[in-house]
Amino acid sequence: MLKQCKVLWASGEKDAQMCIYDASWDTHFGFCCHVDYETSQKLARLPGVLLVKPDPDFGSVNKDYSFSNVQSATTMLFPLGNTKHWLVRMDKPGVEVVTKAQMVDYYAQILTKVLGNEKDAQMCIYHVSWQSNFGFCCELDEESASNLASVPGVLSVQPDKSYDSDNKDYGGNDIKKSKDLSISAEASQTTPTRTKKLFVTGLSFYTSEKTLREAFQGFGQLVEVKIIMDKISKRSKGYAFIEYTTEEAAAAALNEMNGKIINGWMIVVDVAKTSPPRYSRGQSRSTTTRWN
């Protein structure tokens, strides 16, 4: 946890240690620290950081490092208050060894396809599974849940019947019993991909177009590989467009590369839309001062 805080100070680890006043490492992982608003925003952009928000319990030793108190954030996202808790079952990633941080980032990228903003997606996720079974639980309205079911890699989206418990059925043992909104994306995924252009998200800031080209060129002849750069910082925004000469090549790349790891980050590959979602790592519609 210390390294997340340390990278924000040029003077190094000592300053980071002086800023941290509480930490959790048992059931939930996190820490509380004294930082200004600008630094908190930088901290929120770091890999492995799920959420940075004001510490409402500064005077208490009992800190809530879970996502149980993020309801106010989801209320801001869904002002009508018509959200429900959903259990999302995911297909197994195309790699053998993954870390929890990689999977959390991957799930956030999947949810970002529906919400349009990565930080909003992170705030909606309150439980993850990443070892024998794969998936996550999130708070969404029904329309967003329905849209999520059609995202590549999502096996099903159904109500989270055990919201108050950490024992979630990511294995699908009760899926046949559910008569509620239980949506399978299998049918939508059987439709042939009719596009030559793909949209890739979840890229490391250090992934170059050359690296991306090498990863995707095995599926067919490439027309273009373009990583979108921030005009001010001149740094990658974490997503790119890839175009092939044929629809068959694009379909093969979509099926094989979604969920693969490049430069330590698990990427998400989807069909490029006419108007891609306008977001980048660290931007958020809602701005959530001690921080935890």
LUMPA-297500 format. One record per residue (C-alpha): x, y, z. Coordinates in steps of 0.05 Angstrom, whole numbers, plus 5000, padded with zeros to 4 digits. Layout:
REM residues N
XYZ/...
//
This chain:
REM residues 292
500050005000/505750475015/508250474943/501650764919/502651354964/510151414955/509951544880/506452204893/512352514928/518952644894/522552624962/520551894970/518251405022/519151805086/514152345065/509251805045/509851465113/508552115149/502052215110/498951535126/495151505192/491150865186/491550215145/487549575134/490448915109/485748365134/478848295101/479348945063/485449305038/486750055041/489650635080/487951335104/492551925091/493252685097/493652965026/490853554988/485453504935/490253514875/494452954905/488252544920/486352584846/493252344825/492751774875/486051564846/489251454778/494450954802/493750214784/490749814840/487150414872/479650274871/477050904904/479451544938/474451934979/474052365042/474852005108/468252115145/470851765208/477252145218/476452175294/474951435299/479350815295/473650435261/474450555187/469950285132/474550025077/468949635044/464449904990/458349905035/458350655042/458950824968/451350864960/451651624957/456151574896/451451104860/445651554878/449252114841/450051664781/442851424782/438852004812/432151654803/434251164857/432050554816/438450154824/439049424842/444748974863/447148514807/451747914803/455647894738/458747234716/464847304671/468246844622/475146584643/480747054620/485246824565/491346804611/493146304665/496146754719/492747404740/492847824802/486848104839/488848814819/488948614746/482048294751/479048894787/481649344732/479048874679/472048854711/472049614715/473749664641/467949194625/463149614665/465950254635/463250024568/456250134597/457350734643/462451104599/467051284656/472150844692/471751184760/464151134760/464850394743/469650284801/464850604850/459150144829/463049494841/462549234912/464948504906/469648114860/471447394846/477947244810/480546544826/476445914811/470446304785/470446994753/465647564761/463548164803/457648484837/455449194823/449849694834/446349904770/439550074743/435949554700/437549894634/445049894649/444649164673/441348974608/446649334567/452149004609/449548314590/451248434517/458548624529/463448094503/466147664559/459847734603/456347064612/450347304652/447547864694/442447714748/440247994815/445047894873/440747484921/446147464974/447748214977/449048205052/453647595047/460647495020/458546804995/456746944922/454646434870/459546604814/459445874793/452345914767/449345374812/442745744820/442246054751/436945554728/432645704789/432546454777/426246714743/428247434754/432147864705/437447354686/440547564620/445347144580/449847464529/450946804492/445846954438/448647644423/455647364418/453646864364/452447424315/458447484269/462548104280/461348584221/466849084230/474049194211/475549674268/476549504342/476649924405/481749704458/481549964530/485349814594/492149954563/498150114605/500550834597/507150534575/504450104519/506850354451/503550294383/509349834363/507749364421/500349384405/501649244331/505948644348/500448364393/494948434340/498448324274/497947564277/490547574260/490947924193/493548524156/493049164196/490949834166/492250254228/494050204302/492750864338/493550994412/489751614434/494252114470/492452664518/493953334484/496453664548/500453124582/502552784517/501152124553/496751544530/489551574552/489450824560/485550644497/486750544423/483650384356/485849804313/483449704241/484249094196/483349004122/478048464132/472248334179/474747624190/481347864218/477848354264/473147814289/478947344304/482647884342/476348064382/475347344403/482547194421/485247854450/479648054497/482147954568/489447854548/495048194587/499648694553/505149034594/501948784658/494949054644/488948634624/485848944561/478648964538/477248914463/470649114432/467649334366/469250064353/463050494356/461951104312/462451534375/466951194427/465751344501/469251974522/473351784581/480451674604/483551384667/482351834727/476652254700/469852234732/463052564728/462452584803/467852874848/468152564914/477853265056/482152705100/482352155047/481651395051/
//
